[in-house]
Amino acid sequence: MHTNERLFPDRLTRRDFLKTAGTATVSVAAGLTQPATGKETQPAIRLGSGYHTYEVVARWGQLPKA
């Protein structure tokens, strides 16, 4: 018995690896695509807990262009 057989009893073939990698790539790509809408909305980012809960305002410190 070789050392590799004891450490890695289940070996992946190239075909198994490519199938797994392809499935993972497609599932990640499917999760990243969103239907195009007029306005993109992101969930509010909230920090803290209890009475000291704060919400992040994205453009808070930016002045309007004059």
Order of alpha helices (4+ residues) and beta strands (2+ residues): alpha-alpha-beta-beta
